């Protein structure tokens, strides 16, 4: 019988936007599944907090657990998790570690990969998580947004993932940039917070808003002073 792990896992959770869901039914899930879930959760938490060394360790552990199944499709989901967390932190690499697995990925994973890359034209939104599905449909109906597109995305990591994609596609409003920054701040996620503060700082400097730029630089300095050493 298929468990929740074997279905497309694109729902956002405390661990990450796209992740393996531990099976609550009996019999108990196999050890690799529980271990992979814990490792990917650890990766997400460590990466967002700025602890690169721990994040790398947890991601390697997750990959090892999943590889023991010989299931490239499940490993593809884990690599998309990595990509989503990086996009939330404004780090874009075209989901490089997912690409070799794309041929074995399920339709939902392929759709999510297209979503993360910003290739929304012709994308079947029904294959995406609900919050991101609404975002894609909204973008299709409003090519040039004039109001926030992020307010309807409630879950913090899902919101930051969406914000990263929209920023890359030049579709974020100023209000969205502030919302993304404060979302990262409220969660205590140093890596995306520094990235989004950097976006705000550049905008302030470009506009000659010296007081705002100084305030933003003080926030950046405060985050850096207390950052996890990697």
N, C-alpha and C positions, 0 to 999 in steps of 0.2 A: 504494500500500500504506500502511495506517495505521501510524504509528510510535507509540512509547510516549507521545509527547506528546498524541496524539489520544484516548487512553483516559482514563477517569476517573483523575485523579492525586491520590489521597487518602492515599497512603502517606507516612509520616513519613520525612524524610531530614535530612541535615546542614543543608540550606538552610531547610526549614520543614516544617510538618505536611502541607501541601497544596500541591503545587507541580508545575511542569512538569519532566518528566524528559528529560534530553538523550538523544537517540537514538544508540546505539552501533553500529547496523548500518550497512552501506554501501548506497547512497551516503551521504555525510556529510549531516547535517541542514542545513536552510537557515539562513542567517545570523540571521534574525529569531528562530528557535527558540533557538539558542545564546545570542544576546544577551539574550533575555527570561529565560532560565534564570539567567544570570549576574546580571542586574539584580535579579531577585526574591531570589536568594541574598544579594546585597548589601543589599537592603532589610531582609531578616530580620535579618542580622547587625547592621546599623547601628541598627535600631529597638530590638532587645533590649539593645544596649549603651548606649542612651540618646542616640544621635546623631540627633536628629530631622531636622536639615537634610539630612544625607547620605541618610537613609532616604527622605525625600520625593523627593529627586533620583532615587534608584534606582527608586522605585515609578513615577515619571513616565516614566522610560526604559523600564521593562517595559511599561507601558500603551501607549506609542507603538509599540513593536515588535509587540505583539500586535494593535493596531488596524490595522496594515498588512495583516493577513490578512482583515479584515472578519469575523472569527469572534467573535461575542458570547459563545458558549459557552466559548471558551478564556479570554476576558477575565473571565468569571464566576469561573473557577478562580483567577485571579490575585487578584481582589477577595476571595475567600474566604481566600486566603493572608493578605492584609492583616488580615482580620477575626480569623483564628486567632491571629496574632502579638499582636494587641491584647488578645484575651481572655486569653492567657497572662500579659499584663501588667496584668490586671484593669481593662481599659478597654473599656467596653461601649457600642456605638452601634447595635445591631440590624443590623449588617452593612449600613450605609446605602448604601455604594457598590456592593454586590452587588444590591440590590433592583431597580434598573432593568433588570438583566440576567437576572433570575430566570426570566422567561418563556422564554428561550432556553437555559437551563442544562439539562444532562443529569440524569437521575434521581439519580445518585450525588452530584452537586453539590447538588441540592435537599435530599437527605438530610443532607449535611454541614452545609448552612445551618441546617436544623432542629436538628441536634445542637448547633451553636455557640450557637443561641438558647436552648437548654435545653428545647425542645419535643420531648420524647422519647416522649410517649404516642403509640402507633401507628406509631412510627418503624421502618422496615425496617432492622434492624441489619446485615443482610447487605450493605447498600450502603456501609457505613462501613469505614474502615481497621480492620485486625484488632484492634489494641489498644483502640481506642475501641468497637469492636463488643462486645468482652467487657465493657466498662464499662457499656454500655447494658443488656445482658442481665443483668448483676449487679444493677443498680439496679432492674430490673423484678422481680427475685426477692426483693429485700431493700429494701422501701420506706423503712425507717428504719435506715440503716446503723449498726452498732455497732463496726465495725472499719474499718481503712484500706481505701479503695477505689482508692488510687493505686499501691500497691506492685506491682501486676501490670502497670502501664504502665512499660515499661523506658526508652523513648526520652525524653530530658529535655524537649524541647519538647512532645511529645504529652502528657506528664504534666502540664505546666503548663497546657496548654489545657484538659485535663480538670478540673484543679483549679479553674480560673477558672469553668467552668460549674457545677461542684458547689458552689462558694462562693456563686454567685449564686442557686442553688436551695436554699441552706441545708442542704446534704447533706454537708459536710465534717466529719470528726472532727478533734479537736485534733491527733492524730497526723498527719493529712493536711496540715494547715496547716504544721506543722513540716517535713514532707517536701517540700512545695512550696517553702518558703523555702530549704531547704538545697540543693534541686535548682538553683534559680536561682543560689545562691551558688557552687556547685561549677562552674557554667558561666561564671561571671564576667559574668552578664547583669544589668547595673545596673538597668534599668527594672523588670523583674518582681521583682527582689530588693527594691528599695525599696517596691514595692507590697505584697509579702508581709510584709516587716518591719513595714510600717504596720498590717497586719491584726493581727499578733501584738502590736504595741504597744498598739493599742486594747483588745484582749482583756486584756492585763496591767493597763492602767489601770482598766478596768471592774471587774476583780477585786480592785483595790487591791494588786496585787503590785508594790510600788514598786521592789524590787531588780531584778526581771525587766524592768520597764519601763525602768529606768536603763540596764541592759545592752543592751537593744534600741535605745535611743536612741543609745548610743555606736556601735553598728554602723551605724545610719542615718547618723550624722554622718561616719563614716569613708568610707562609700560616696559621700556628697555631696562630700566634700573632694576626691575623685579623679575625680569625674564628668566626662564629656566636655562641654565647653561648646557649647551649641547656638545 
